[in-house]
Amino acid sequence: MGCKEIQATVRQIFSNYIEKKGLRKTPERFAILDEVYARTGHFDVETLYIQMKNASYQVSRATLYNTMDLLIDCGLIVKHQFGKNIAQFEKTYRCRQHDHIICTSCGKVEEYCDPRVHEIENTVAQVLDYTITKHSLYFYGICSDCRKKNKT
């Protein structure tokens, strides 16, 4: 599925969600969705706001924050709080399952995928008789760059 197909699909998911909630389908909400899905990796709301303003979008901070809440609620993005850093977001549709490791010194966030995490998830679900719908796993530590800086 290419970028245009993904964009069309997430627009339809969002449109259905807004309709179900009885909300208005405003161009601003869809512009925010499009900008989010044009990104790769993690982003924060303030950076998104500034970039949208610089691109001449007429979107208020309130609309942006409210739309982010809607996108979280309908499952198109996820919010992360990596330690003391500001909240970070990432898109979720058609994105591979991954976990995060965060440097507590510089705040760098890296993604990794280890199939053993999925095996653990399946074992826990079976042993405790759960249907697991999602998970999040964060490791915190000091990255190699920060360790090198602290040795000098």
C-alpha distance (Angstrom), angle and dihedral (degrees) to the residues before:
residue distance angle dihedral
M1 . . .
G2 3.80 . .
C3 3.79 129.3 .
K4 3.81 94.3 -94.7
E5 3.80 92.0 50.4
I6 3.80 91.7 48.3
Q7 3.82 90.4 48.0
A8 3.81 90.8 51.2
T9 3.80 92.1 47.0
V10 3.81 95.5 49.5
R11 3.82 89.8 46.5
Q12 3.81 88.7 54.2
I13 3.82 92.4 47.0
F14 3.80 90.2 49.7
S15 3.80 92.6 44.6
N16 3.82 91.3 52.1
Y17 3.81 90.5 47.3
I18 3.82 93.3 50.2
E19 3.80 90.8 47.4
K20 3.81 92.0 49.6
K21 3.83 90.0 50.8
G22 3.81 91.8 48.6
L23 3.80 92.7 -120.0
R24 3.78 129.1 143.0
K25 3.80 119.3 -96.0
T26 3.79 98.2 -131.5
P27 3.81 124.9 -178.5
E28 3.83 88.8 -126.7
R29 3.80 92.4 60.2
F30 3.78 91.7 50.7
A31 3.81 92.0 45.0
I32 3.81 88.7 55.3
L33 3.81 90.9 48.7
D34 3.81 90.5 49.8
E35 3.82 92.0 49.8
V36 3.80 91.8 48.5
Y37 3.80 92.3 50.5
A38 3.81 92.4 46.2
R39 3.82 88.4 62.4
T40 3.77 131.0 85.7
G41 3.77 123.5 -146.8
H42 3.79 128.5 -4.5
F43 3.78 126.0 -22.1
D44 3.79 138.9 174.7
V45 3.80 125.5 -129.6
E46 3.79 96.2 -118.9
T47 3.80 93.1 55.0
L48 3.81 89.8 47.1
Y49 3.82 89.7 50.3
I50 3.82 93.5 50.8
Q51 3.80 92.7 46.6
M52 3.80 91.8 49.0
K53 3.82 90.9 48.8
N54 3.82 90.4 48.9
A55 3.82 88.2 51.7
S56 3.84 88.6 54.5
Y57 3.80 97.3 -108.7
Q58 3.80 112.8 156.6
V59 3.82 96.4 -135.8
S60 3.79 125.0 137.5
R61 3.79 123.0 -143.3
A62 3.81 89.3 -115.9
T63 3.81 91.8 54.4
L64 3.79 90.5 47.0
Y65 3.82 94.2 50.3
N66 3.81 92.5 43.8
T67 3.80 91.8 48.8
M68 3.80 91.1 49.1
D69 3.81 88.2 55.9
L70 3.81 89.7 51.1
L71 3.81 91.5 49.1
I72 3.81 90.3 51.0
D73 3.80 91.8 47.5
C74 3.81 93.2 51.7
G75 3.82 91.9 46.3
L76 3.81 99.8 -113.7
I77 3.81 94.8 117.9
V78 3.78 136.4 21.7
K79 3.80 128.2 -144.7
H80 3.80 121.2 -137.0
Q81 3.78 128.7 -168.1
F82 3.79 104.4 -159.6
G83 3.79 104.0 -166.5
K84 3.80 113.1 -69.5
N85 3.81 93.4 -19.7
I86 3.79 120.6 112.4
A87 3.78 116.0 -89.9
Q88 3.78 114.6 -75.0
F89 3.78 126.5 -157.9
E90 3.77 135.7 -160.0
K91 3.76 135.8 -177.7
T92 3.79 117.5 -104.8
Y93 3.80 108.5 -169.3
R94 3.83 111.3 108.9
C95 3.81 91.2 -10.3
R96 3.77 119.2 136.5
Q97 3.79 119.8 -111.8
H98 3.79 110.4 -97.8
D99 3.77 141.0 156.3
H100 3.79 133.3 -140.7
I101 3.79 141.3 -119.7
I102 3.80 116.9 -163.3
C103 3.80 129.2 -161.7
T104 3.80 108.7 -133.1
S105 3.79 90.6 -157.7
C106 3.83 104.6 51.7
G107 3.82 100.4 10.7
K108 3.81 95.5 -121.8
V109 3.82 112.3 160.8
E110 3.78 121.1 -153.4
E111 3.79 128.5 -174.9
Y112 3.77 124.4 -139.6
C113 3.77 136.5 174.6
D114 3.79 121.6 -149.3
P115 3.82 118.8 174.6
R116 3.80 90.1 -147.8
V117 3.82 89.0 71.4
H118 3.81 88.5 60.6
E119 3.81 89.9 48.9
I120 3.82 90.8 51.9
E121 3.81 90.2 48.2
N122 3.81 90.9 52.8
T123 3.81 92.4 47.2
V124 3.80 93.4 49.2
A125 3.80 91.2 47.5
Q126 3.80 91.4 50.6
V127 3.82 97.1 44.3
L128 3.81 95.2 45.3
D129 3.83 94.6 34.9
Y130 3.81 97.0 -120.6
T131 3.75 133.3 145.0
I132 3.78 101.3 -138.8
T133 3.79 112.5 -149.1
K134 3.81 98.7 -179.7
H135 3.77 142.5 -16.4
S136 3.78 140.3 -160.8
L137 3.76 126.8 -155.9
Y138 3.79 124.1 -174.8
F139 3.78 126.6 -176.5
Y140 3.80 118.5 -165.7
G141 3.79 125.2 -158.5
I142 3.80 145.7 116.5
C143 3.81 117.1 -68.0
S144 3.80 121.9 -132.2
D145 3.83 92.5 -107.4
C146 3.82 92.1 56.0
R147 3.81 91.6 44.6
K148 3.82 89.4 53.1
K149 3.84 91.4 49.0
N150 3.80 91.5 50.5
K151 3.83 92.5 52.1
T152 3.81 92.6 60.1
